Amino acid sequence: MYDDLIAIAFECGAMNVAIINAKDIVFSEEVRVLCEKNYCGKYNTNWMCPPALGELEELEKRVLEYKRGLVIQTVSRLEDSFDVDGMDRARIEHFELMNNIRNALKEKYAYIDLLLLGAGACPICIKCAYIDDEPCRFPDRAMPSIEGYGIDVMSLTQACNIPYNNGVDTVSYIGMILFTTEETP
Ligand code: SF4
């Protein structure tokens, strides 16, 4: 089954894919502190980011309700290292790929419970409903931020033997689909 999940992710366009045991995922308070510093400009503006996501402890507990994670990396080419539009486009493409993988998994393994974590803030709405204190407009498609969950993405890539960076003038994004199954890798 794991080979099949990995094959589905590659078929959808992922560059690198791996399976990790949920208990090996590293959570870090420092990652959450970086969210609070708001380098991405999305802190406190999105239902799928802190502080709306909740406390680190409860998010870790939620992740550990799942047994394994399918770690998914996309790599996109940029015009140069200042190509912010290219980075934004690549993040949307990563979000769409994660959704395509989710749909493909659900079609084949409808019984599996999944939790998707994407790269950065949920990008569906131009202005997240959080800002107007309204409920999320698309709760079935909204995707929490993997960083917002306090997951140390660099450690995750190391544990999965996936490169964190993929060369000059590229941008790499990491997402994860947590799932529960009795099979062991
Ligand atoms: S779907 Fe829209 S309202 Fe919901 S979290 Fe994403 S951006 Fe916000």
Boltz pocket constraint, residues with backbone or C-beta under 6 A from the ligand:
constraints:
  - pocket:
      binder: B
      contacts: [[A, 46], [A, 47], [A, 48], [A, 122], [A, 123], [A, 124], [A, 125], [A, 126], [A, 127], [A, 128], [A, 129], [A, 130], [A, 135], [A, 136], [A, 137], [A, 138], [A, 139], [A, 141], [A, 142], [A, 143]]
      max_distance: 6.0
